[in-house]
Amino acid sequence: MQEESGSSSYRPLDPGCLFAGAAERSGDRPGHTAVDFPVAVVLPAGGSGERMGLPTPKQFCTILDRPLISYTIQAFERLSWIGTIVVVIAKENHDLMLNIVRKFNHTKVKVVHGGTTRHRSIFNGLQAFSNTSDDSLTPKPKVVIIHDAVRPFVEEDLLLKITLAAKEQGASGAIRPLVSTVIATTSEGYLDHSLERAKYRASEMPQGFLYDIIFQAYQRVTYKRDLAAAEAIIKETLSMSAYIITEADAEAVKLARTLQKNLATLNMMVTDIIPCAKEINSDSLSKTLNFIQISENGSNFSGVLEMVKSFEDTNHSRLYPVVIVWVQLNMTKQSFDTQKADDLKAFMGLASEVLQGNILLYGIQTDHSKVPEQWERSVERLAQITVALIRDRNAALTGQILQA
């Protein structure tokens, strides 16, 4: 600690004083004057402190009457060639961070909210510089430095080297020799061999990047991951319910009820069992986008045609593909394509036609069995295939007749 002159009290340790000599000398070095381009810093500080078992996140823990994150900010803020310091924090810590900025007179800081992961939080920090004008508080930098908010002891010499290397090479970072032994394992989890530490280095913060390069990289990766996650959520949500439409035949009705129970075990609810496709109305269409039509062999797919007509008559707006699964209950053990080759060709043609209207039409044949155990297995397979078709919504499989 350092005692203030004329006072018996102690002030918080300023990390800048540890490197004051280096900072003073840097002005005399040609390398210092080379930073004639805008440089910014992103400090992800959204951690919860769970790993340390602390009630307060580590970055906000107080050391000598000053939060740790303030020391880290000061380590960058003291450098004249660093413009903006973006601190990325959890939303619930927003006011706390603003109070720290005001109390310790941090003048280069911009506070933004983080995401659910460190990856997303860094991207949010990078976004603070996008689409800004020249007179904005957060002008787009040439080089951005990413550093841990809880690591205040970073030397100017290192920051200078990383910044200049990033400008020339596109990316740079700090490395150190490996201290721990690194081992490779077999597929069974046994020790295979240890790596020769002299050949490898550990990557550490800080890291520097040309802003345009790192922003585009995060943008591509983050968006692809987010879109994939969003698509999975949407598919899962749209697959939670279905209507079953069945003919009046006793076996078809029995299959509908058994299938309903099997779908429930796969987390798909059957909203209702409808005896006729003509009874589908706009209210039914608003409750689900999935329909299962059950017909006994010998019947054509007239019920499917009636459903398609219902969509047209109600002018149903389909923001996401509607799925119709036509289940052909085979009571005669005769294969579908042998028995009704013409119907198969017509079914494929219909599937191709309605696909243009955002309707996915699939077919499944299941053979009836009087042996209870065998019949149960058939219905289980039918339910599994049905759920898979509805969840995947794969256009390439439309018009096909699958065997359950």
Secondary structure by P-SEA (a helix, b strand, c coil): ccccccccccccccccccaaaaaaacccccccccccbbbbbbbbcccccccccccccccccccccccaaaaaaaaaaacccccbbbbbbcccaaaaaaaaaaaaccccbbbbbbcccaaaaaaaaaacccccccccccccccbbbbbbcccccccaaaaaaaaaaaaaccccbbbbcccbbbbbbccccccccccccccbbbbbcccccaaaaaaaaaaaaaaaaaaaaaaaaaaaaaaccbbbbbcccaaaaaaaaaaaaaaaaacccccccccccccccaaaaaaccbbbbbbcccccaaaaaaaaaaaaaaccccccbbbbbbbbbcccccccccccaaaaaaaaaaaaaaccccbbbbbbbbbbbccaaaaaaaaaaaaaaaaaaaaacccccccccccc
